[in-house]
Amino acid sequence: MTLSTPQKLVGITAAAGLLVALAGCGSAPDEAGGSGAPEAGGSDFTPCLVSDEGGWNDRSFNQSAKEGMDRAAEELGVRSIEVESTTENDYAPNLETLVSEGCNLIVAVGFKLAPATVASATANPDIDYAIIDDYADTDFDGETDAPNIKPLVFNTAEAAYLGGYAAASWSAEAGVNKVGTFGGDKFNSVTVFMDGFQLGVEKYNEDKGTDVGVVGWDITAQDGNFTGGFTANDTAKQVAQGILDQGVDVILPVGGPIYQSAAQAIREGGRDVLMLGVDSDLAVSDPTVADLTLVSIQKAIDVAVYDATIAAEGGDFSVEPYIGTLSNEGVKLSGFHDFESRLPAGLVDELTALQEAIVAGDITVDSPNSP
């Protein structure tokens, strides 16, 4: 893989519905449009953020992380530095650049940055680090590999359980009785969505005596359909098409921008098929697919990054892992937006009851990929 064009560092202070009632590497920093240096007498704290190859405009976890960092920087009155990666080759150089810029906190967006983040944190023990969707446990001994890294992880199986239940209800109401899912790559932070989705479908079948099938994932075998990456391309479209060809009327693409490929396949197919979004509220973050998005399985990545940044500036940074759950609203189901008036009767109340049972511990969403 060749090194991408040098990426741009940007100084930022830009500010960054209804919920189901459920709860460059290399170039010099570009201050254009940013706040520049903090005001005299203000904090000299510099929070920094590095994306994975999906980039800031993925309408998913990178964008959400950036929104959280932007909000914290604006509130603190400081200059943040945010560097975008476009290939895996960018990760280590981008982290080195942020270290050279004097960053006090560096947040790495995504499990793919784990090895580079561990190396950077080990070499720079006086800098606070956080990483999204990973424990930075590259040797798999059950412990984070550097003492200055805070994991920001999410038990998205809980929210995906609600999403799977909603998808099954929609499909059963339409008389199709078949839903599907596929992922970008076979990593825990991807398959945890797929586990929860299937378990939610199974719960619906158990409650309603139906037989809604799931295409694209088998939780027992831990095997399913993947694109091999997190790029919206022909491969992702072909994988999505393979799921659609099996007759599903709801599909869950898990992997940032690959939802765009699913949307293209749906539109070209001409069938009445809906998607579920992941990470952000997709109908809001990308209105061009609002007419295809039934509901989204959200992770409050923005809140986790915001909280870590505020804590680091205040001297209260802790490396104790943050785990987002339904209980702490780190994960949740979005609203149904344009589809709210078309939902099967009683679905919202059923979802509310399910969420309350999960929070109370009466239902355990048993995914082998939960953090």
N, C-alpha and C positions, 0 to 999 in steps of 0.2 A: 504494500500500500504506500503510495507516495505521499509526501508531506503536502498538506493543503497550502493554499495561499495564506500568508501571515494574517492572523486574526486581529481584530480591533478591540482594544481595551477602552471602556467608556466610563467616565465619571458620572455618577447618577444621583439625583435626588428626586426623581419624578414620583408622584404618588401612585402608588399603585393606581325566578327566584323563589322564587318561593321554594323553600326546602320542603320536602314531603312533611314538614313539621316533624320530621324524624331526626330528627336531630337538628489568538494569536500569537497565537504563539508569537510574539516577536516585535510587533510595532509598538511605538511609544504610546502611552495613554493619550486618548483623545478627550479633551475637556469640553469640546463643543456640545452645547446643550446641557451640560452638567452644571454642578454648583461651584466647581473649582475648589479652592482650599476652604476649610471651615472659617467662620467668622472669628475675628480676634476674641480671645477669651473663651472660645468654644473648645470642644473636645478635639484632640488630635487623633482620635481613634479612627482607624481605616478598616472597614469591613469589606471583604472581597468574595467574589463568587465566580466559579468556573462551570460552564455548561458541559454536558456530554455532546456527542456528535449530532444530536437532534436540533441543537440551537435554540435561541430564545423565542423564536416564533413557532414552536411546535404545537401551540395551543394546548399544552399538557404540562408535564412536570417541570421542564426547564422554565417555561414562561411563568408558572406558578411560583417557583423559587425566586425568580427575578422580581416578581411583584412584591414578595415578602421582604426581600432585601431593600428594594426601593422605598417601601413604606417605612422601614426601620431607619434608613439613612435620612430620609426627610424629617422624621420625627426627632432624630438626634441632632440634626443640623450638621451632618458630616458628609464627606465625599466617599461614596463607595466606588469600587473598581470591579467591573464585571467583564469577564473575558469569555468569548464564545469559541467552542471547539467545533470543528467540522469533520475530523477523523480521529480515530483512537491515537494516532501519532501526535496529536496536539496536546494530550493530557499532561504529560510530564513537563514539556516546555512551558505550557501555560501556567502550571503551578510554580515553576521556577521564576517566571516573570512576576507573579504576584508576590512571591517572597522578596524579590528585589525591589518591589514597589513599597515595601514596608508595611504590608498588611498585618493587622493584629488578629483578625479572624478570617479564615479561608473556608468557605463552604463549597464542597464538591457535589455536583448534582448527578447522582446516579451510581449504581453499583459498578459500572464499567471503569470508574475512576479509582476503585479501591486500591489496586497495587500502587499506582502513582501517588495517591494520597498518603498511603502508609509510608512510602519512601520519603516523601516531602516532610511529613510530620515527624518522622524519626530523625531526620537531619535538622529539624528546626523545632526543638522542644519548647521554646518560649512562645511559639505561635499557637493560638487555639484553632482547632480544625473541627469541622462537622461534615458528615457525609450522609446523603439522602439514599434511602432504600438499601442500606448495607451496614453490616457490623464491622467492616474493615478487618475481618478475620480471614486473612488470605491463607493462613496455614491450617485453618479449620480446627483449632484447638479449643474453641468455645470462648475465646477472649479477644477483644479488640487489640490489634497488633501494635498500637502506639498509645501511650497513656494520655495524649493530648487530643484524641479524636472523640467526638461525640456522635454516636449513631442516631440518625433521625429515621425511624422505620415505622411502618404502618400495617396494622392488621386488617388489610383491605378485604379479607375473606368475609368479615362481618357485614360490610356494606354490600359486597358482591352477592351475598346470600339474599339480601333484600332485592337486589337487582335481578337475580335469577328467578326469584319468586314472581316479580312483576312481569318479566319476560314470558314466563310460563303462563301466567294468567292471560296476558295479551294474546298469545298464540292459541291457547285453548279456546278463548272467546271467539277467535276467528275461525276455529275449526281446523287449524293447520297442525297443531300439536307437535311442532318441531322447531327448536332453536339451535343456534350454533355459536361457536367461539373459535378464535385463533389468536396466536400471540406472535410477538416480534421474535423473541428468542426464549429458550427454555431456561429461565432464571427464576429464582424463588419469588422475586417481586412481580413477575409476570404471572406465573402459574398460580399464585395465591388468589388472584382475581378469578381464574378459571375454576379453581377448586370451589370457591364460595358460590360462584354462578351455578355450577352443577348441583351443589348441595341445596341451594335455594329452589331450583327446579324440582329436585327430589322431594323437598318439603311440600311444595305445592301439590305434587302428585299424591303424596301421603294424605294431605288434608282434604283434597277434592276427589280422590278416587280416579284421577286421570292418568294418562300415560304419555306426557309430553317428553319427547326424546331430546337428547343433547348430542349434537354433531361437533366434532373437532377437539374433544377433550374427554379423557377417561381418568377420573380421579384415582381409581384403584391402581391402574397401570402407570399412572403419572406419564401419560403419553398423549400426544395430540398433534395439531397442525400449527406449524410455525413458518415464518417468512425467512428466518435466518438473519434478521437485522431489524433496525428501527427506522427505516426509510420508506417513504411512500413512493413505490416504484412498481414496475410491471410484475415483479415477483410477488409483491404483497397483493396486487390486484388479482393475480392468478390464484393465490391461496384463498382469498376472499371468494372468488368466483367458484372455486371448488366446494366451498361450504354452501354457497347459495344454490348451486346445482343440485344439492341434496334436498331441496325443498323447504328450507327454513324460512320463517318470516320475521325473525329477530336474530341479529348477529352482534356479538361482542368482540370487537377488535381490541387487543391489549398490547399497546406498544407505541404510545405517542402518535406520531404523524401517520401511522399505517391506517388510521381510520379514514384518511383521505382516499386511499386506494379502495377501501370497502365502499365508501360513498360513490365512487366512480362506477364500480361494478354494479351497485344497486341501481343507479340511474340508467346505466346502459342496458340493464336487464329488463327494465320496464315493469317489474313485479312490485307488489305492495309489501316492501320489506323495510323494517326499521332497525336502527342501531342503538347500542348503549355506548355512552361515552365513558372514558376513564380519566382519573386524576382531577381534571377540572370539570366545571359544568359546561359541557361541550356546546349546548345550544346557545350559551351566552358567549363563550370564548371564540366560537366560530359560527356566527349566525347563518353562514351559507349552507350549513347542514342541519339547521334547527328543524327543518321540515322532515328530516329523517331520524332525529334523535328522540327516542322515547323517554329516556332518563339517563343520568350519568352517575357512576360510582366514583365519588370524590375522595381525594386525600387532601388534607389541609396542609399541604407542603408550604404554602405561603406563610401560614401561621407559625409552623415549626421553625422556619428560617427567621422570621421576624423575632420570635421569642429568643432564639439562640443569639441573635445579633444584639438585642437589647441587653440580654444577660451578660454578654461578653464585654460590652461597653461599660456596664456598671460594675464589673469585677465579680459578677456572680455566675460566671460560666462554669457549668458542671459537665463532666464527660459521661454522666449517667445516661444511658440510652433513653431517648424519647420514643414511646410506642403509642402511635395514634390508634384509637379505638372508637367504637360508637359511644362509649361512656364519656370519653373526654372530647368528643366531637372532632377527633383527629381524622376519622373517616365518616362518611355520611352519604346518603342518597340525595341527589338534587331534586328539584321539582320536575313535574312532567310538562310544564310549559304549554305548548299548543295542544298537547294530547290530554290534558287534564279532564276536559269535558267528555272525552271519549273512552275513559278508563272503564274496565269492568266494574259493575256495582260492588261496592264494599271493599275494593282493593286497598284504598288508602287506609282504612281502618284496620285491615288485616296487616298491612305493613307496619303501622304504628304498634300494634300488639306484638308483632314479631320483634321489633326493635326493643320494646320494653322487656320482653322475655330474655333477649340476649344480654341487655345491660344488667338485668337482675340475676343473671347466671342460670336461669331456668332452661335456656337453650345454649349449647356450646357449639360453635361453628368449628368443626374439627378438620382444619386444613393442615396437612403435613408441611406446608410452606409458610405458615404463620410465624411471625417473629417471636 
